[in-house]
Amino acid sequence: MSPSIPKTQKAGQWDPQLQKVVINEIPVPQPGPNEFLVKIRSASLCHSDILATKQVTKPTTLSHEGVGYIVSSHPSAEGKGFNTGDPIGFLYITGCCFECSGCHLHNLHCETGKQLLHGFTTDGYFQEYAVVDYRNAVVLDEKIWDMTRASPVFCAGITAFHSVDSCELQPGQWFGIVGCGGLGQYATQYAKAMGLKVVGIDVADANLEETRRLGADAVFNSRTNPNYLDEIKELTGGGCHAVAVYTNVNAAFTGVPALIRLGGTMMVIGIPPEPLQISAMDLVLGKFKIKADSTSIPQRMKKAVDFTAKHRIMPNVDVREGLESLQGMIDEMKQGKNTKRTAIVFN
């Protein structure tokens, strides 16, 4: 390891025994085959990290959203279009082959069975250094990308892009957003950049205000406005052409079919704890159709990243200094106090 790269580093880990974040000193990893060592510039917190705190069985470094700079490479990763010092963004599944039929659907389906998920089954990005597979990475132009705020792009942002793009709408059509937190706010920006009209639905006025500020044509509080369904149908001329659900609350999914015009699309992004209750007859008769999407695979990343750069879409991020901020970030998210994404920057 280069003398300029330390042997140990600080990491923000969730300790399942203590049920809190601890800042531990852990070894700096060395890049293996096809890997870079990356100096993390920023890493962000996602609702999935809250799920990780309930699943990990040993102290685990959280975060699957990160960006940083290449500081060294395994020989097998050299000559692949990346250089030491490059600013890069990257996805969060490692250990897979990236080539099998499973990997072409989602890398968690890799036929090798060796796939690992950063922040869940292997350490994530709330640490000063991390290893990244070059097949999972993309070079970023710092004239466009703010590296202190870009980390949510590489989960939330790409997911939000796919969620809008996969609805295959035309400019001027209506796109409904159920759940106007960080992911819904990101989707608002993508939808407006695609020329769509946006209506946001949430139960938190602060989230709705952020969504309006980011370009939503109309917002509705479904808790305090008993007439929101009728008002949305009138506004949209019969309902939205597509409605995406960015929350994991089962009740939010229940009201979605009523928001969709005949033949429209329900896009599932949030993962509720209970199975969805959907009428098979509605699907058979074509009343609406259901799609779902995610961050997906590296082969789809370039389209999302290029669109993000072209339209200068950046996540709505509250940037924090130091790993000491992590516990407070988690507490705020659990209490529903966040109106935007939160990220930690490293010097």
Salt bridges, closest charged atoms under 4 A:
GLU25 OE1 - LYS10 NZ 3.56
ASP49 OD1 - HIS64 ND1 3.45
GLU65 OE2 - ARG341 NH2 2.65
ASP133 OD2 - ARG135 NH2 2.94
ASP165 OD2 - LYS303 NZ 2.94
GLU168 OE1 - LYS291 NZ 2.98
GLU210 OE1 - ARG213 NH2 3.02
ASP217 OD2 - LYS192 NZ 2.85
ASP293 OD1 - ARG300 NH1 2.99
ASP306 OD2 - LYS302 NZ 2.51
ASP318 OD2 - ARG320 NH2 2.96
GLU332 OE1 - ARG320 NH2 2.88
